[in-house]
Amino acid sequence: MRWRWSKLVIAVLLPWRQDGARPIGESELDNIIARRPGPSVQEIFNSDTNAAPDIMRVESPAIGQSSADVSIERYFSKDWHDREVEQVWRKTWQLACRLEHIPNVGDHVVYDIVHDSLIVVRTGPDEVKAYINACLHRGTMLRTEGGCVKQFRCPFHGWTWKLDGALSVIPGQWDFPHVDKDKMSLPEARVGTWGGFVFINFDSDAEPLETYLENLPEHFAPFNLEDRYVAAHVAKIMPCNWKLAMEAFVEAYHVPFAHPQVLGYYGDSNTQYDVWPGVRHVSRMISVQGVASPSKPATTPEQTIEEMRRDVPFFAGKPIEVHAGETARGKLAERAREKISRSIGRDMSALSDSESLDLIEYMLFPNMVPWGGQALPITYRFRPNGDDPESSIMEIMFLFSKAPDGSHPEPAKMTMLGADQKWADAPELGSAAMVADQDTDNLMRIQRGLRASKKPGVTLARYQESRIRHYHETLDRYMDKAT
């Protein structure tokens, strides 16, 4: 089933672009999707042993998007980057950390974004605040790393603030008769939480996190992210703009050329892309696993299982045999449910085939990419690398389920890889590192190629890259707002 929207609703929610490029209409989109290789994600779901959740049984392709190219200067222009600092990074809700990173009063992390720095601290059992990370005396950073403290003391002159942000100590206070302590509390950014994540926003006038998230909480309700913890956390300096890095992980169009090893068990060109009318910050794609790519129709069930077991150690162990009336996807889902049940200590035999196997990936503007389901418990985060528009920091987090009593190991400390290191240097990522390394090699070439290009814009596919176009339309709206 797919959402249908009247022409009036489309016209109101998705107006034509000012640049004169023609938006894609519903009938044209129907023709494009009709040419999409099959079977579709929804057709595969129809044959699953355990049915997919209702929220995944709806298709919502993007209608009304412009066909215009996306300007390339946004990937390397320092002027564009400086405007992003003001219009995006200082105006939007951003993932700062997980609640399990700061479980006790005084626990804190330092969140840096370009020129800005925050101390995100638990100030009470049920309270988290984010303070501007600068001494109000002469600007020294109060913290350069996370930890647990009872107060924030400047290492230069000893000015000290309580956990509630109130100024408590001015050494040599006799020499500051002009300073009113009550007016020198640490400035704060806004804080919100969802799904075990802590978000911050520098803009006091921004909309609440609850509405900013749009349909994300509803869609993630079955996935219980609040009942997970960070089991692995790896970051790497990437040789490209942060948007380029993110774009490589939000479409499957590149898969047969960049990751040919997965085609025996991964549906690439029949991936489903969802962009909901009126939803600005969220999009989704669903790629099925346990079935071969439409480009490899002769793949046998035995080959699908063998190749998935080769690349994904999760499916190792006793052989997986396909008998009459069974499918490779069904048998792989069965094995996945068995392993998930053992790993989290509760019966997951009713888990859907899709949540057991598939890539169910969402994107939250500007830079968070959380995955649903149990098969691939990944969250990505992308940020500029300081003030450099041509490099970035990409992070991969694995979110594993807590024990039935809510207990879990200490959250993993972040492993920081340098620009010359490979993702494979972080063994905790397993087979995900190989895919990330393949993308990193291409991203370096894209960044350099855009610099060399004489073509002023990037051309995007109508359907398979609709999430990228949706993202840039939202980005343009933020960039066009008055400073």
N, C-alpha and C positions, 0 to 999 in steps of 0.2 A: 504494500500500500504506500502511496506517496501523497504528501500534502498537495492540495489544489488551492490556488489563490485567485480571486477575481482580478480582472484587469484594473479595477479601481483600487484595490488594496495594493497591488504591485506598484501602481503609479504613485500612491501616497508614500509607501515605505521605501521604494527604490527608484527615485527620480533619475532622469537622464543626466548624464554627466555634462558639465559645462564645456568640455573640450570638443563637443560635437560628435564623439564616437557613439555609434549606435549600440544600445544595450541589447542583450540577448533576451528574446521573448520566450514564452512558455512553449509555443508550438515548435520553435526552432530547437529549443532544448530537448523536447521530446524526440525530435529526429536525431539529435546527437546521441542521446542515451540509447536510442534504438540500435545504433551502430556499435555500442559498447560490447566488447566480447563477453560471451556468457560462459558459464551460468552466472547470474547476478548474485550478489550477496544474499538477497532475500530469497532467491530460488534455492540456494544452498541451505539457508535456515529452514526452509520447508521440509527438508529431508533429515534434519538433525534428530538424534535420539532424544536429547533433552533440549526443550525449546528455549530460544533466546528470549530475554526479557522484552516486555512490550515496548519499552522505550527504544529498543534497537530494531523493532519491526516496522519502523516508519522511515521513509526516505524523503529527504527534502533538498533536492538539488537547487543550486543558486539560480534565481531568476532576476533579470533586470540588471545584471552586471554590465559595465562598460566593456567594449572590446578594445579600448585604447591600450597602447603599450605603457608599461610602468617606467618612469624616468630612471636613468641609471645613476644620476649624481647622488641619489639617496644612499648609495652603497659606498661612497668614498669622499664626498664633499665635506670639508670641515664646516662650512657654513650650515649645511643641512644637519650635520651632527650637533652643532651648537644649538640649533633650533629644537632638535629632538630633546636635548637636555631640559630646555625650558618648557616645551609643550607636551612632552611624553613622560620623561622620567620624573618630572616634578608635578605631574598632573594625574597620574594613573595609579591604580592599586597594583602592587608588586609583591610577589612571594619573597619573604625575608628569611624564614626558617620554619621548622616544625616545632610543635609544642613540646615534643619529647627532647628537643635540644635544650630547653630551659625548664626542667621539671620542678626546680626548687626556687624559693625566694632568693633573689640575688644572682641566679643564673642568667647569663646574657650572651648574646652573639653580637658581632659587629657586621652590619650590612653596609657595603659600599656600592655606590652607583655613580660613576664618573666623578664629579667633584664633591658629591655629597656623601656623608657618613652618618650612620645611626647606631646607637646602642639600643638593641632590642632586649628588654630585661623583664623578668618576672618580678613584679613589685608586691604581689600578694598571691595567695593560693589560687585565686581566680582572676587575676589582673595582670595584664602585660602592657607595658608602655614602650615607646620608642623616643629616645632623647637625641637631639642633635649632638653629635660627637665632637664637641669643641668647648674648651674652657671659656667662660665668659669674662675672664681677666684679659688674656692675650692670645687666645685662640688655640692653644695646644690641644691636640687630640687627647681626650681623656682615656680612651682605650684603643689599643691596636689589635687586640684579639679578644676572643670570648673567655669566659671563666665564671667564677662565682665570687662575688664581693658583697660587703655590707654597706659600702659607700663608694662614691666615685671621687677620687682624689687626683688632682692635676700633678704630674710628676715634676713640673717645672717650678712652681711656687707654692704648691700645697693647698690651693683652694679646693674645698671639699663639698660635695653635694650628697644628701641622703638618697636612698632608693626612690623616694617619692618625688625627687627632683628639686627639693628645697635646698638652698644654699645654707650650709651649717658652719663652715669655718672659713674665715679670711685671715691668714697669717698677717700679723702686723696691722690688725684692724684699725688701730689708732690713726693710721695714715690714709684711711679711706672713709673719712667722715661724709663724703658725698655719695656713698654707696648704700642703698637701702636693700638689705638682705631679702626682704619680702618680695622685692621686685626683680630678683636675680635668680629665679628658678630656671632650670634647664628648659629651653624650648622643646616642644614635642611635635612629632609627626602623628598622624592618625594611625590607629591600629585596628585591625579586624581579624577574625579567625573563621575558618571554614575547613572541614574535613581534616582537622589536625594540623593545618597549615596556618602560619601567621603572616598576615599581609600588612604592608605599610603604604601610606600615601602622604606626600608632603603638602598636598593642597587642602587647606581647611575648608574650602568651598566645594570640594568634589562630592559627587553623589555617594551615598552609603555603599559599603561593600556588598550588602545584601542585594541591592538592585543592580550593581555593576556586574555581579556574577550571572545575572540573567537566568538561563535555563540550566546552568551547570549543576547546582545542588539537586535539582529534580532528577537529572540524568545520572548522577553519581550515587543516588540514594542506595541502589543495590550493591555498590562496591565497597562501602564502609571504610573509606580512607582514614577516618578518625581512629579506626581500630588497627592501624598499621604503625610501623616504625621504620626508620631509615637503616637498612641493613648494609647498604653500600653507597658511597658518595664519592664520585670522581669528577674532577674538573680539569679542563685543558685549555690552554691559550690556543685559539684557532686563527688560521692565517687569512681571515676574511672579516667583513662586517658582520655584526651580530644578526642582522636580518637574513643575510645569505646563509649563515649557519643554521638558523631555524628553518628556513625554507626547504633545506635538504631533508628535513625530517618530518615534513607535513604533507608529502605527496608520494605516491608509489610509481609515478610515471618513469622515474629514473631507474627503477629496480632491475629490469632485465639487462641493462647495460652496466650499471655500477655494482650490482650484487647478483650476478648470474648463478651463483651457487645455490640460491634459495628457490629457484623456479620449480623445482620438483615438488615443493610442498607449500608454496605461497601464492595466493591469488593476487596478482599485481594489477593488470590492466582491467580487471573486473572489480576493483576496489570501489566502495561506495563513499561519496563525498557529500556532506550535508552542511548547508548554509541556510539558516532559518530566517524568513522575512522578519525584519524589525530587530533581529538580534545583532548587536554591534561587536561584541567582544568575544564571542564563542563560535567555534566551528568544530566539525568532527569528520573523521574518516574511519571506515571499518574495512580491514583487509583480512580475508579468511586464511586460515592455515589448515594443513592436513588435506589440502587439495592442490593439484598442480596448477601452475599458471596456464591460462588459455593458450599461451604460445607453445605449450608442451602437451598437447592432447593425448599423445600416445603413452604418457607416463602411467605405469601400472601402480596399483595400490601398494604393492611390495616395494617399488622404487620410492614412492612417496615416504613410506615409513622408514626405509633404510637411510634416505638422505636427511630426513628430519632428525633421526637418531644420531647421525654423523655430526650434525652441526649444533644440536641442542642437547647437551648432556642430561638435561632434565628427563629425557625419555630413555635413558640408558637402563640397563638391568636385563631382566628376562626378555626373551624374544617377544615381539608383538606379531601375532599371526592373524590374517584376515580370512575368515571362512565364508562360505556361501551366504549371501544375504547381508553381509557386513561391508562396511566401507573403511578405508584407511582413516578418514576423519573421525568416524565413530570410535574406532579402536584407540586412536591417539587421545581422544577426549577421555575415554575410559581410563587410560593409563594416567593421564594428567590428574583426573579426579582422585585416583588412588594416592598419588604422591602428595597432592595438596592436602588431603585428609590426614595423612601421616605427619606432614610437616607442621600443621597448625593444631593437631590434636582434637579435631572434631569431624564429624561425618559430612562430607561434601559431595555425596553421591548424587544429590539433586541438582548440582551446579550445571548450568547450561553448557552445551558443547562450545558455544561461542566464548563464554567467559572462561572456559578451560583452555582455549587454544588461541583465540584471535587477537589481532592487533586492533584495539578499540581506543582510538587516540583522539583526544580533544585538544584544542588550543584556546588559551585565555589571553587576550590582548593585555599587555604588549609582549610578554616573553616567557610565559609558562605553558608547558605542554604535558598535561597529565594523561596517563593511560588508565582505562577502566579494566574491569575483569580481574581474574586471578592469574592468568597465564603469563602476562608480561607486566609486572607491577612496577612500571617505570614512570618517573617524572623528569622532564628536561627543564632546564632554566638557561636562558641566554642573556648575556649582558655585554655592553661595550667593555673593552679592556682599557680601563682608565679613560683618557681623553683621545684615544686613537680610533678614528672611524674605520680603519682598515685591519683591525684585529679585534678579537672578542674572547669572551670566556664562556665556554659551554660546560654545563654540569649534567651529569647523569646520576640520578638517585634510584635505588631499588627500594621499594616499600613492601616489606614482608608483613604478614599478619601476626598480631600479638597472640599469645597463648589465651586459652579460654578465660583465664582469670585476669586477663589484662596485663600480665607481666611480659617483659621483653628484655633482650640484652640492651646494653648501652648503645645508643645510636652511633653509627659509624662516623669516625672523624673523616673529614674530606681529604682525599689524596689529590694534591695539586700537581698536574703534569705540566712541564714546560713546553714551549713552542716546538722544540726539537724531539720531544718524546712522543711515543705512539700510545694510543688507547690500550693496546695490547700489553703495555708495561704495567697496567693495573689488572692483575689476575682476577680480582673480585668481580670484574665485569663479565667474565666468561666469554661466550661466543658473541655477545653484543659488541665487544671491542673490535672484532674483525670488520663488522659492518660500519662502525663509526670511523675506523681507519680508512676504509674505502671511500667514504664520503669526504673525509678531511682532505685526501689527496685531490679530489675533484674540486673542492671548495677553494683551494689555493689557486687552481687554474682559472676558476670563475672570477675570482677577485682580480687577478692579473689581466684576464681577458676583458673585463669590463673597463678597465683603465685604458686598454689598447683599442677598444671598439670605437668606431666612428658612427655607429648606430645609436641614436639618443635614448632608445627605450628597450626594455625587455618585453618580448612577446610571450604571452601566456595562453595555454590551452583553455578552451571553453569550459570543460568539465573537470579534467584531471588536475588542473591547477587552479580551480575555482576558490579553494581555501586561501591560496596565496593572494589572489586578486581581492578577495573579501578582506583579508588582513590589511592590504595596502589602501583600500578604500577607507577603512577605519583610521589608519595612520594619517591619511590625507586630511580627514576631518579634524583630527587633533592638531595637525600642523597648520591648518588654516585658521584656527581659533586665534583671537587677539591675545597677545602676550599680556 
